[in-house]
Amino acid sequence: MRHGSRIDPPNRFEKTHRETDLEHLDGDEQYARELEQRRIEYLSDSSRSIVSENQSPDVPFRYSLNPYRGCAHGCSYCYARPGHEYLGFNAGLDFETRIVVKHDAPALLREFLARDQWRPEPITFSGVTDCYQPAERQFRLTRQCLEVALRCRQPVSIITKNALVARDLDLLGPLAASGLVHVFLSITTLDAELARDLEPRTSIPAARLRAISLLAEAGVPVGVMVAPIIPGLNDCQVPAVLQAAKDAGAAAANYVLLRLPLTVEPVFREWLERTQPLKVERVLGRVRQTRDGKLNSSAWGQRMRGTGELAEQIRGMFLAFRRKVGLDNPLPPLRCDLFQPPKAPSGQLRLF
């Protein structure tokens, strides 16, 4: 089993940190392999809410739904890694192998939509970890939430790196026919070998392009996210990714520049040194050029796009090629006027 991280960085909320003393195990290759190939654990989540409200001006949605916490995709750059520390885990191997599952997500979504104060707005699946990560094959929580959305005519937007989204075409098609769904596939590279290192348990690029084709053929508005663009690593591949996405049927495109907040930095640095040793200085140097000499910036208006000449060159290049291939128009707006509140468990209709 491949991992994006091979470290257990300290949890920033804990006063003590344990490290395995491997000196007396020198030469024990089997034990070393077990450490590097940690099995995935699924842990139950008892949260009583499922829809989160976002107030960041950098994020283009207000409400999001996350059926899972942690992500087995194992992307070394994932900005969601530090969130695992709130659970008492670490942002390295724990984030990839200790997946928290919100088994009650469909029921909680139904309860949320039944609230008298709910005024329908699009809900994004997912704002943090991938809603179609490998756990979804087993637990099918994203699918069940889509079933709730379809019954209630609730508009949703989906972003994923996994071609598994095409499994749910029987739900996405009817949602799209009513103007109730958008889907964005995230593609960082067309290089299958680089993708295997960078995003070890996501779908290969060809499979994601195939998913775009299937969605487009079914009438589902679909776009591509080139996210993240990593200066010095995959920025040169942006034109090819945009062209391939357009050829597959995508109708829109956007991007996010690499972010390395908090514990993401040591995880990404370890990955870079291990898998791209000849590119370490170039990549980190160029990242600093887009972050005022640092490896990260959390300032509003900067964290998604960066600052400085190189960041502007990347932005200009992306916009130019997006326009050239015809991906510079937004997807059609989602409809909120068709919403139908779910019935009470008794089956009785609401008066208002």
C-alpha positions as CSV (number, residue, x, y, z in Angstrom):
1,M,0.0,0.0,0.0
2,R,1.4,3.4,-1.0
3,H,1.3,6.4,1.2
4,G,1.8,10.1,0.4
5,S,3.5,10.5,3.8
6,R,5.9,8.3,5.6
7,I,6.1,10.4,8.8
8,D,4.1,10.9,11.9
9,P,4.6,14.6,12.6
10,P,3.9,15.9,16.1
11,N,0.3,17.0,16.8
12,R,0.5,20.7,17.5
13,F,-2.0,20.4,20.3
14,E,-0.2,17.8,22.3
15,K,2.6,18.5,24.7
16,T,4.4,15.2,24.2
17,H,5.3,13.3,21.1
18,R,6.4,9.7,20.8
19,E,9.0,8.5,18.3
20,T,9.8,4.8,17.6
21,D,13.3,3.9,18.5
22,L,14.4,1.9,15.4
23,E,18.1,1.5,16.3
24,H,17.7,-1.9,17.9
25,L,15.6,-3.0,14.9
26,D,18.2,-2.1,12.3
27,G,18.1,-4.7,9.5
28,D,14.5,-5.9,10.3
29,E,13.1,-5.2,6.8
30,Q,9.7,-6.8,7.5
31,Y,9.1,-4.5,10.5
32,A,10.2,-1.5,8.4
33,R,7.7,-2.5,5.6
34,E,5.0,-2.7,8.2
35,L,5.7,0.8,9.4
36,E,5.6,2.1,5.8
37,Q,2.5,0.1,4.7
38,R,0.1,0.9,7.5
39,R,-3.3,-0.6,7.2
40,I,-6.4,1.7,7.0
41,E,-8.7,1.9,10.0
42,Y,-12.3,3.1,9.8
43,L,-13.5,4.9,12.9
44,S,-17.1,5.9,13.6
45,D,-18.0,9.5,14.0
46,S,-20.8,10.5,16.4
47,S,-21.2,14.1,15.1
48,R,-24.8,15.4,15.3
49,S,-24.4,17.8,12.4
50,I,-23.2,17.3,8.8
51,V,-23.4,20.6,7.0
52,S,-20.8,23.2,7.7
53,E,-21.0,26.9,7.0
54,N,-18.0,28.6,5.5
55,Q,-17.2,32.3,5.8
56,S,-13.9,32.5,4.0
57,P,-13.9,35.1,1.1
58,D,-11.5,32.8,-0.8
59,V,-13.9,29.9,-1.0
60,P,-16.7,30.1,-3.6
61,F,-19.3,28.3,-1.5
62,R,-21.1,28.9,1.8
63,Y,-22.2,25.4,2.8
64,S,-20.3,22.1,2.6
65,L,-20.9,18.5,3.6
66,N,-18.1,16.0,4.5
67,P,-19.0,12.4,5.1
68,Y,-15.4,11.5,6.0
69,R,-12.6,13.0,8.0
70,G,-9.1,12.1,6.9
71,C,-8.5,10.7,3.3
72,A,-6.9,7.5,2.1
73,H,-6.0,9.2,-1.3
74,G,-2.8,10.1,0.5
75,C,-2.0,13.4,-1.4
76,S,1.1,14.8,0.2
77,Y,0.0,18.4,-0.4
78,C,-3.6,18.1,1.0
79,Y,-4.5,21.3,2.9
80,A,-7.0,19.3,5.0
81,R,-4.2,17.4,6.9
82,P,-4.0,19.8,9.9
83,G,-7.7,19.2,10.6
84,H,-6.9,15.7,11.7
85,E,-5.0,17.1,14.7
86,Y,-8.2,18.3,16.2
87,L,-9.2,14.6,16.6
88,G,-6.0,13.8,18.5
89,F,-4.3,12.2,15.4
90,N,-1.4,13.5,13.3
91,A,-1.4,15.1,9.9
92,G,0.9,12.5,8.3
93,L,0.2,8.8,8.2
94,D,-2.8,9.1,10.6
95,F,-4.6,11.4,8.2
96,E,-4.3,8.7,5.4
97,T,-4.9,5.6,7.5
98,R,-7.3,6.6,10.3
99,I,-10.4,7.5,8.5
100,V,-13.4,8.8,10.5
101,V,-16.7,7.8,9.0
102,K,-19.9,9.8,9.6
103,H,-22.4,6.9,9.3
104,D,-25.3,9.1,10.1
105,A,-24.5,11.6,7.3
106,P,-27.7,10.9,5.1
107,A,-30.0,11.2,8.1
108,L,-28.3,14.3,9.3
109,L,-28.5,15.9,5.9
110,R,-32.2,15.1,5.8
111,E,-32.7,16.7,9.3
112,F,-30.7,19.8,8.2
113,L,-32.9,20.2,5.1
114,A,-36.1,19.8,7.2
115,R,-35.2,22.8,9.4
116,D,-37.8,25.6,9.1
117,Q,-35.0,28.2,8.8
118,W,-33.3,26.5,5.9
119,R,-33.4,28.7,2.8
120,P,-32.0,26.6,-0.1
121,E,-28.5,27.3,-1.3
122,P,-26.0,25.0,-3.0
123,I,-24.2,22.6,-0.7
124,T,-20.7,21.4,-1.8
125,F,-19.6,17.8,-1.5
126,S,-17.0,18.1,0.0
127,G,-15.3,21.2,1.3
128,V,-12.5,19.4,3.0
129,T,-11.7,15.7,2.3
130,D,-12.7,13.9,-0.8
131,C,-16.3,12.6,-0.7
132,Y,-15.4,9.8,-3.3
133,Q,-12.3,8.6,-1.5
134,P,-11.8,4.8,-1.3
135,A,-14.1,4.6,1.8
136,E,-17.0,5.5,-0.3
137,R,-16.9,2.2,-2.2
138,Q,-17.7,0.5,1.1
139,F,-19.9,2.9,3.0
140,R,-21.7,4.7,0.1
141,L,-22.5,7.7,2.3
142,T,-22.0,10.2,-0.5
143,R,-24.4,8.3,-2.7
144,Q,-27.0,8.2,0.1
145,C,-26.6,11.9,0.6
146,L,-27.2,12.5,-3.1
147,E,-30.4,10.4,-2.8
148,V,-31.6,12.8,-0.2
149,A,-30.7,15.8,-2.3
150,L,-32.5,14.3,-5.3
151,R,-35.7,13.7,-3.3
152,C,-35.6,17.2,-1.9
153,R,-34.5,18.9,-5.1
154,Q,-31.5,20.3,-3.1
155,P,-28.8,21.8,-5.4
156,V,-25.3,20.4,-4.9
157,S,-21.8,20.9,-6.2
158,I,-19.2,18.1,-6.2
159,I,-15.4,18.2,-6.4
160,T,-13.4,15.0,-6.4
161,K,-10.2,13.4,-7.6
162,N,-11.8,10.0,-8.0
163,A,-13.5,8.5,-11.0
164,L,-15.9,6.7,-8.7
165,V,-18.2,9.7,-9.1
166,A,-19.3,8.1,-12.4
167,R,-20.8,5.3,-10.4
168,D,-23.6,7.7,-9.4
169,L,-24.7,8.8,-12.8
170,D,-28.2,7.4,-12.2
171,L,-28.5,10.1,-9.5
172,L,-26.4,12.8,-11.1
173,G,-28.3,12.6,-14.4
174,P,-31.7,13.4,-12.9
175,L,-30.2,16.1,-10.7
176,A,-28.5,17.7,-13.8
177,A,-31.8,17.5,-15.7
178,S,-33.3,19.8,-13.1
179,G,-30.3,22.1,-12.9
180,L,-29.3,20.9,-9.5
181,V,-25.7,19.6,-9.8
182,H,-22.2,20.6,-10.9
183,V,-19.2,18.3,-10.8
184,F,-15.5,19.2,-10.9
185,L,-12.8,16.6,-11.4
186,S,-9.4,17.7,-10.0
187,I,-6.5,16.8,-12.3
188,T,-3.0,17.9,-11.4
189,T,-1.1,16.1,-14.1
190,L,-1.4,13.7,-17.1
191,D,1.8,11.9,-16.1
192,A,0.5,8.6,-14.6
193,E,3.9,8.0,-12.8
194,L,3.9,11.4,-11.2
195,A,0.3,11.1,-10.2
196,R,1.0,7.7,-8.6
197,D,3.7,9.3,-6.4
198,L,1.9,12.6,-5.8
199,E,-1.6,11.2,-5.2
200,P,-1.0,7.5,-4.5
201,R,-4.5,6.2,-4.1
202,T,-6.5,8.5,-6.4
203,S,-7.8,7.4,-9.8
204,I,-5.2,7.7,-12.5
205,P,-5.5,10.7,-14.8
206,A,-6.9,8.7,-17.7
207,A,-9.7,7.4,-15.4
208,R,-10.6,11.0,-14.3
209,L,-10.8,12.1,-17.9
210,R,-13.0,9.1,-18.7
211,A,-15.2,10.2,-15.8
212,I,-15.5,13.7,-17.3
213,S,-16.6,12.1,-20.6
214,L,-19.2,10.0,-18.9
215,L,-20.6,12.9,-16.9
216,A,-20.7,15.2,-20.0
217,E,-22.4,12.5,-22.1
218,A,-25.0,12.2,-19.4
219,G,-25.7,15.9,-19.5
220,V,-24.0,16.7,-16.1
221,P,-22.3,20.1,-16.1
222,V,-18.7,19.2,-15.5
223,G,-15.5,21.2,-15.1
224,V,-11.8,20.6,-14.2
225,M,-9.8,21.9,-11.3
226,V,-6.0,22.0,-11.8
227,A,-5.4,21.8,-8.1
228,P,-2.9,22.4,-6.8
229,I,-0.5,23.9,-9.3
230,I,3.0,23.2,-7.8
231,P,5.6,25.7,-9.2
232,G,8.5,23.8,-10.6
233,L,6.7,20.5,-10.7
234,N,3.4,20.4,-12.6
235,D,2.9,24.1,-13.7
236,C,4.3,23.2,-17.2
237,Q,1.6,20.6,-17.6
238,V,-1.3,23.1,-17.2
239,P,-1.9,23.6,-21.0
240,A,-2.0,19.9,-21.6
241,V,-4.4,19.2,-18.7
242,L,-6.8,21.9,-19.9
243,Q,-6.8,20.6,-23.5
244,A,-7.3,17.0,-22.4
245,A,-10.2,18.1,-20.1
246,K,-11.8,20.1,-22.9
247,D,-11.5,17.1,-25.3
248,A,-13.1,14.9,-22.7
249,G,-16.1,17.2,-22.4
250,A,-15.3,19.7,-19.6
251,A,-17.0,23.0,-19.9
252,A,-15.1,25.1,-17.3
253,A,-11.8,25.2,-15.4
254,N,-10.2,26.8,-12.4
255,Y,-7.0,26.3,-10.4
256,V,-5.5,26.7,-6.9
257,L,-1.8,27.3,-6.2
258,L,0.0,25.0,-3.8
259,R,-0.8,25.7,-0.1
260,L,1.4,24.4,2.7
261,P,-0.4,25.5,5.9
262,L,0.9,24.2,9.3
263,T,1.7,20.5,9.3
264,V,1.3,20.2,5.5
265,E,4.7,21.7,5.0
266,P,6.8,18.9,6.7
267,V,4.7,16.2,5.1
268,F,5.1,17.7,1.6
269,R,8.8,18.4,2.1
270,E,9.4,14.8,3.2
271,W,7.5,13.6,0.1
272,L,9.4,15.9,-2.2
273,E,12.8,14.9,-0.8
274,R,11.9,11.2,-1.1
275,T,10.3,11.1,-4.5
276,Q,11.7,14.2,-6.3
277,P,15.2,14.6,-4.9
278,L,16.6,16.5,-7.9
279,K,13.8,19.0,-7.8
280,V,13.7,19.9,-4.1
281,E,15.5,23.2,-4.3
282,R,13.7,24.3,-7.5
283,V,10.2,23.5,-6.2
284,L,10.7,25.0,-2.7
285,G,12.5,28.0,-4.2
286,R,9.6,28.7,-6.6
287,V,7.0,28.2,-3.9
288,R,8.8,30.9,-1.9
289,Q,8.7,33.2,-4.9
290,T,4.9,33.0,-4.8
291,R,4.6,33.4,-1.0
292,D,6.8,36.5,-0.3
293,G,9.8,34.4,0.5
294,K,7.9,31.9,2.7
295,L,6.4,28.5,2.0
296,N,2.9,29.6,2.9
297,S,0.6,32.6,3.3
298,S,-2.8,32.4,5.0
299,A,-3.8,36.0,4.1
300,W,-7.2,36.4,2.5
301,G,-7.0,37.0,-1.2
302,Q,-3.6,35.5,-1.4
303,R,-3.7,31.9,-0.1
304,M,-5.3,30.4,-3.2
305,R,-3.4,32.4,-5.8
306,G,-0.1,33.6,-4.2
307,T,1.6,36.9,-4.8
308,G,4.6,38.2,-6.8
309,E,5.8,38.0,-10.4
310,L,5.8,34.2,-10.6
311,A,2.3,33.8,-9.2
312,E,1.1,36.4,-11.8
313,Q,2.9,34.5,-14.6
314,I,1.1,31.3,-13.5
315,R,-2.2,33.1,-13.3
316,G,-1.7,34.7,-16.7
317,M,-0.6,31.4,-18.3
318,F,-3.7,29.6,-16.8
319,L,-6.1,32.2,-18.0
320,A,-4.6,32.4,-21.5
321,F,-4.8,28.7,-22.1
322,R,-8.2,28.4,-20.4
323,R,-9.5,31.0,-22.9
324,K,-7.6,29.3,-25.8
325,V,-9.3,25.9,-25.3
326,G,-12.7,27.4,-24.5
327,L,-13.0,26.7,-20.7
328,D,-13.3,30.3,-19.6
329,N,-17.1,30.4,-19.1
330,P,-18.7,29.4,-15.7
331,L,-21.0,26.4,-15.4
332,P,-24.7,27.3,-15.5
333,P,-26.1,28.5,-12.2
334,L,-27.7,25.9,-9.9
335,R,-31.4,26.2,-9.3
336,C,-32.7,26.8,-5.7
337,D,-36.4,27.4,-6.6
338,L,-37.2,23.7,-6.9
339,F,-36.5,22.7,-3.3
340,Q,-39.0,20.5,-1.5
341,P,-38.5,20.0,2.3
342,P,-38.3,16.4,3.4
343,K,-41.4,15.0,5.0
344,A,-41.4,14.5,8.8
345,P,-40.6,10.9,9.8
346,S,-44.4,10.4,10.6
347,G,-45.2,11.3,6.9
348,Q,-47.2,14.3,7.9
349,L,-46.8,17.4,5.7
350,R,-45.7,20.7,7.1
351,L,-48.2,23.5,7.3
352,F,-45.8,26.2,6.0
